[in-house]
Amino acid sequence: MEGLTASEVAGFGVGTVLLCATIAAPKLDAFFSASQRSSLGMCKKCGDVGMIACSRCKGMGLIKSNGLFGFSIMDELYPPLDGAESQMKSIGCSKCKGRGHFCCPGCSNKAQV
């Protein structure tokens, strides 16, 4: 790659920084929210709600079963406007058994004491 200009190198650098920031954002958000909850005397995991959303179905209890990895670009970009059912079928999440959440391990131990 001998023909790289300074602006191309800068573009690669900025792109790398943006990619790293995108990857790190959820971890940083979790860290800051846990520290804020801790300073307020709340449960670090759930914020005294007593439930944690399932990471697989994102708290919905259902997973889309059609398309590549359960994702269909047409249903995401163009949802039915008339309220009709989508072509995608949904199945219950096997991780949370369709509930969408779990009991918080930190709060459930406090309640039993």
JONORCOR-V570088 format. One record per residue. N is the residue number from 1. RES is the residue in one letter. SS is DSSP state (2 for helix, 1 for strand, 0 for the rest). PSI is psi in whole degrees, -180 to 180 (none if undefined). OMEGA is omega as a letter, one per 20 degrees, with the letter a starting at -180 (* if undefined). Layout:
# JONORCOR-V570088
N&RES&SS&PSI&OMEGA / N&RES&SS&PSI&OMEGA
This chain:
# JONORCOR-V570088
1&M&0&71&a / 2&E&0&-16&a / 3&G&0&28&r / 4&L&0&134&r / 5&T&0&170&a / 6&A&2&-37&a / 7&S&2&-30&r / 8&E&2&-42&r / 9&V&2&-42&r / 10&A&2&-39&r / 11&G&2&-42&r / 12&F&2&-40&r / 13&G&2&-46&r / 14&V&2&-41&r / 15&G&2&-39&r / 16&T&2&-44&r / 17&V&2&-43&r / 18&L&2&-39&r / 19&L&2&-44&r / 20&C&2&-41&r / 21&A&2&-38&r / 22&T&2&-40&a / 23&I&2&-37&a / 24&A&2&-17&a / 25&A&2&-48&r / 26&P&2&-37&r / 27&K&2&-42&r / 28&L&2&-40&r / 29&D&2&-44&r / 30&A&2&-40&r / 31&F&2&-49&a / 32&F&2&-39&r / 33&S&2&-37&r / 34&A&2&-40&r / 35&S&2&-35&r / 36&Q&2&-42&r / 37&R&2&-40&r / 38&S&2&-42&r / 39&S&2&-25&r / 40&L&0&-2&r / 41&G&0&22&a / 42&M&0&168&r / 43&C&0&133&a / 44&K&0&-29&a / 45&K&0&-44&a / 46&C&0&-9&a / 47&G&0&35&a / 48&D&0&21&r / 49&V&0&-33&r / 50&G&0&-3&a / 51&M&1&149&r / 52&I&1&131&a / 53&A&1&144&r / 54&C&0&133&a / 55&S&0&-22&a / 56&R&0&-47&a / 57&C&0&3&r / 58&K&0&35&r / 59&G&0&3&a / 60&M&0&-29&a / 61&G&0&-8&a / 62&L&1&148&r / 63&I&1&135&r / 64&K&1&133&a / 65&S&0&-13&a / 66&N&0&165&r / 67&G&0&174&r / 68&L&1&118&a / 69&F&0&32&r / 70&G&0&20&a / 71&F&1&127&r / 72&S&0&119&a / 73&I&2&-35&a / 74&M&2&-42&r / 75&D&2&-31&r / 76&E&2&-41&a / 77&L&2&-36&a / 78&Y&0&77&r / 79&P&0&153&a / 80&P&0&132&a / 81&L&0&-27&a / 82&D&0&11&a / 83&G&0&6&a / 84&A&0&158&r / 85&E&0&145&r / 86&S&0&162&r / 87&Q&0&-18&a / 88&M&0&137&r / 89&K&0&145&r / 90&S&1&142&r / 91&I&1&157&r / 92&G&1&142&r / 93&C&0&131&a / 94&S&0&-21&a / 95&K&0&-45&a / 96&C&0&4&a / 97&K&0&38&r / 98&G&0&3&a / 99&R&0&-32&a / 100&G&0&-7&a / 101&H&1&166&r / 102&F&1&157&r / 103&C&1&140&a / 104&C&0&125&a / 105&P&2&-32&r / 106&G&2&-42&a / 107&C&2&-33&a / 108&S&2&-30&r / 109&N&2&-36&r / 110&K&2&-37&a / 111&A&2&-30&a / 112&Q&2&-21&a / 113&V&0&none&*
